[in-house]
Amino acid sequence: MTNKPFDTELIPKENFREMIKQKNVVRTPAGHGGIIHEVKRILEQNAATLDAIAIKLGIDRKTVYNAINHLKQRHNCKITRYYNPKDRKHYYFMSELNETV
Protein backbone atom coordinates (compact mmCIF):
# COMPACT_ATOMS: atom_id res chain seq x y z
CA MET A 1 0.00 0.00 0.00
CA THR A 2 1.42 3.37 -0.96
CA ASN A 3 0.82 6.45 1.13
CA LYS A 4 -0.42 9.57 -0.56
CA PRO A 5 0.90 12.91 0.79
CA PHE A 6 -2.40 13.59 2.60
CA ASP A 7 -2.49 10.14 4.28
CA THR A 8 0.22 11.06 6.79
CA GLU A 9 0.52 13.52 9.64
CA LEU A 10 3.01 15.56 7.62
CA ILE A 11 1.27 17.29 4.75
CA PRO A 12 3.21 19.57 2.42
CA LYS A 13 2.17 23.19 2.87
CA GLU A 14 0.93 23.66 -0.70
CA ASN A 15 -1.17 20.49 -0.50
CA PHE A 16 -2.70 21.73 2.75
CA ARG A 17 -3.47 25.14 1.23
CA GLU A 18 -5.30 23.32 -1.53
CA MET A 19 -7.24 21.30 1.07
CA ILE A 20 -8.28 24.57 2.75
CA LYS A 21 -9.43 26.07 -0.57
CA GLN A 22 -11.47 22.95 -1.35
CA LYS A 23 -12.94 23.00 2.18
CA ASN A 24 -11.65 19.49 2.90
CA VAL A 25 -10.52 20.63 6.36
CA VAL A 26 -12.50 22.44 9.06
CA ARG A 27 -11.02 25.27 11.08
CA THR A 28 -11.48 24.75 14.82
CA PRO A 29 -10.49 26.86 17.81
CA ALA A 30 -7.75 25.49 20.04
CA GLY A 31 -9.02 23.05 22.63
CA HIS A 32 -12.07 21.89 20.68
CA GLY A 33 -11.96 18.44 19.18
CA GLY A 34 -12.88 17.58 15.64
CA ILE A 35 -15.42 15.01 16.84
CA ILE A 36 -18.20 17.60 16.74
CA HIS A 37 -17.53 18.29 13.07
CA GLU A 38 -17.30 14.58 12.27
CA VAL A 39 -20.65 13.90 13.95
CA LYS A 40 -22.14 16.86 12.07
CA ARG A 41 -20.79 15.55 8.76
CA ILE A 42 -22.43 12.16 9.40
CA LEU A 43 -25.77 13.71 10.37
CA GLU A 44 -25.75 15.99 7.32
CA GLN A 45 -25.89 12.88 5.15
CA ASN A 46 -27.70 10.28 7.29
CA ALA A 47 -30.17 9.63 10.05
CA ALA A 48 -28.20 7.57 12.55
CA THR A 49 -28.28 5.96 15.96
CA LEU A 50 -25.80 6.86 18.68
CA ASP A 51 -24.27 3.39 18.35
CA ALA A 52 -23.84 3.66 14.59
CA ILE A 53 -22.05 7.01 14.88
CA ALA A 54 -19.93 5.79 17.79
CA ILE A 55 -18.82 2.68 15.90
CA LYS A 56 -18.13 4.60 12.70
CA LEU A 57 -15.95 7.15 14.51
CA GLY A 58 -14.46 4.72 17.03
CA ILE A 59 -15.60 6.73 20.05
CA ASP A 60 -17.87 6.28 23.07
CA ARG A 61 -21.67 6.73 22.84
CA LYS A 62 -21.56 9.46 25.48
CA THR A 63 -19.08 11.44 23.37
CA VAL A 64 -21.50 11.26 20.43
CA TYR A 65 -24.38 12.33 22.66
CA ASN A 66 -22.36 15.28 23.97
CA ALA A 67 -21.38 16.26 20.41
CA ILE A 68 -25.04 16.21 19.33
CA ASN A 69 -26.00 18.42 22.27
CA HIS A 70 -23.11 20.76 21.46
CA LEU A 71 -24.30 21.01 17.85
CA LYS A 72 -27.84 21.79 19.01
CA GLN A 73 -26.87 24.39 21.60
CA ARG A 74 -23.76 26.08 20.20
CA HIS A 75 -24.00 25.54 16.44
CA ASN A 76 -27.78 26.05 16.27
CA CYS A 77 -28.33 22.78 14.40
CA LYS A 78 -31.85 21.37 14.34
CA ILE A 79 -31.35 17.75 15.42
CA THR A 80 -34.36 15.67 16.43
CA ARG A 81 -34.51 12.17 17.87
CA TYR A 82 -37.02 9.75 16.33
CA TYR A 83 -38.06 6.24 17.34
CA ASN A 84 -38.27 3.54 14.67
CA PRO A 85 -40.64 0.79 15.91
CA LYS A 86 -39.47 -1.64 13.21
CA ASP A 87 -36.01 -2.01 14.71
CA ARG A 88 -36.77 -0.50 18.14
CA LYS A 89 -34.01 2.08 17.84
CA HIS A 90 -33.75 5.84 18.21
CA TYR A 91 -32.38 7.79 15.26
CA TYR A 92 -30.99 11.31 15.21
CA PHE A 93 -32.00 13.37 12.20
CA MET A 94 -30.59 16.79 11.32
CA SER A 95 -32.89 18.98 9.27
CA GLU A 96 -32.37 22.42 7.80
CA LEU A 97 -33.42 25.23 10.12
CA ASN A 98 -36.28 26.29 7.85
CA GLU A 99 -37.30 22.71 6.98
CA THR A 100 -40.34 21.16 8.67
CA VAL A 101 -40.44 17.41 8.94
C-alpha positions in Angstrom: 0.0 0.0 0.0 1.4 3.4 -1.0 0.8 6.4 1.1 -0.4 9.6 -0.6 0.9 12.9 0.8 -2.4 13.6 2.6 -2.5 10.1 4.3 0.2 11.1 6.8 0.5 13.5 9.6 3.0 15.6 7.6 1.3 17.3 4.8 3.2 19.6 2.4 2.2 23.2 2.9 0.9 23.7 -0.7 -1.2 20.5 -0.5 -2.7 21.7 2.8 -3.5 25.1 1.2 -5.3 23.3 -1.5 -7.2 21.3 1.1 -8.3 24.6 2.8 -9.4 26.1 -0.6 -11.5 22.9 -1.4 -12.9 23.0 2.2 -11.6 19.5 2.9 -10.5 20.6 6.4 -12.5 22.4 9.1 -11.0 25.3 11.1 -11.5 24.8 14.8 -10.5 26.9 17.8 -7.7 25.5 20.0 -9.0 23.0 22.6 -12.1 21.9 20.7 -12.0 18.4 19.2 -12.9 17.6 15.6 -15.4 15.0 16.8 -18.2 17.6 16.7 -17.5 18.3 13.1 -17.3 14.6 12.3 -20.6 13.9 14.0 -22.1 16.9 12.1 -20.8 15.6 8.8 -22.4 12.2 9.4 -25.8 13.7 10.4 -25.8 16.0 7.3 -25.9 12.9 5.1 -27.7 10.3 7.3 -30.2 9.6 10.0 -28.2 7.6 12.5 -28.3 6.0 16.0 -25.8 6.9 18.7 -24.3 3.4 18.3 -23.8 3.7 14.6 -22.1 7.0 14.9 -19.9 5.8 17.8 -18.8 2.7 15.9 -18.1 4.6 12.7 -15.9 7.1 14.5 -14.5 4.7 17.0 -15.6 6.7 20.0 -17.9 6.3 23.1 -21.7 6.7 22.8 -21.6 9.5 25.5 -19.1 11.4 23.4 -21.5 11.3 20.4 -24.4 12.3 22.7 -22.4 15.3 24.0 -21.4 16.3 20.4 -25.0 16.2 19.3 -26.0 18.4 22.3 -23.1 20.8 21.5 -24.3 21.0 17.8 -27.8 21.8 19.0 -26.9 24.4 21.6 -23.8 26.1 20.2 -24.0 25.5 16.4 -27.8 26.0 16.3 -28.3 22.8 14.4 -31.8 21.4 14.3 -31.3 17.7 15.4 -34.4 15.7 16.4 -34.5 12.2 17.9 -37.0 9.8 16.3 -38.1 6.2 17.3 -38.3 3.5 14.7 -40.6 0.8 15.9 -39.5 -1.6 13.2 -36.0 -2.0 14.7 -36.8 -0.5 18.1 -34.0 2.1 17.8 -33.8 5.8 18.2 -32.4 7.8 15.3 -31.0 11.3 15.2 -32.0 13.4 12.2 -30.6 16.8 11.3 -32.9 19.0 9.3 -32.4 22.4 7.8 -33.4 25.2 10.1 -36.3 26.3 7.8 -37.3 22.7 7.0 -40.3 21.2 8.7 -40.4 17.4 8.9 
